[in-house]
Amino acid sequence: MLTSTVCAAVSAAGLGIAALTAYRKRFLAATRIAAFSLIPIGLVMTGVIDWVTNIVFKPTVWAGFGVLALSALLFMISRMAERRRGGTGGRKERKAAAAAGHDVVAPAASTPSLTTARGAAQPAAKPAEKAKAKGKGGAPKDDFSDIEAILKKHGI
């Protein structure tokens, strides 16, 4: 009841200011002021104000928010304790997985096929030939040749 009276007074004051603004020949500003001043009385008429006051001024609602906050806090504490203790995805499991190492399932799958244009397979290079192809740093000589070609093409 009190909130309805306050909203009605705010709307009446806003409409009065809008009337004074319109008297000064500022019709656009007066229209905006009138639009804003009608919002509180519209909220009272639709029942939104009563709904909001019932939520804000009831102690049981605030107690409910407190219970929800306590529940969220307990959930976070249990998750942190589980991580520390080594539950799902704990440190011990990660260390064991890192120590075991992951072997490649198909080590030859990443090597390209050595076929010629006719489809005949060329013999794979022997380790001694691979060692000759490497430079001083241990990387193949033609490793950056394609990158150098692209940079030269663009004038870099």
Buried (B, 14 or more C-beta within 10 A) or exposed (E): EEBBEEBBEBBEEBBEBBEEBBEEEBEEEBEEBBEBBBEBBEBBEEEEBBEEBEEEEEEEEEEEEEEEEEEEEEEEEEEEEEEEEEEEEBEEEEEEEEEEEEEEEEEEEEEEEEEEEEEEEEEEEEEEEEEEEEEEEEEEEEEEEEEEEEEEEEEE
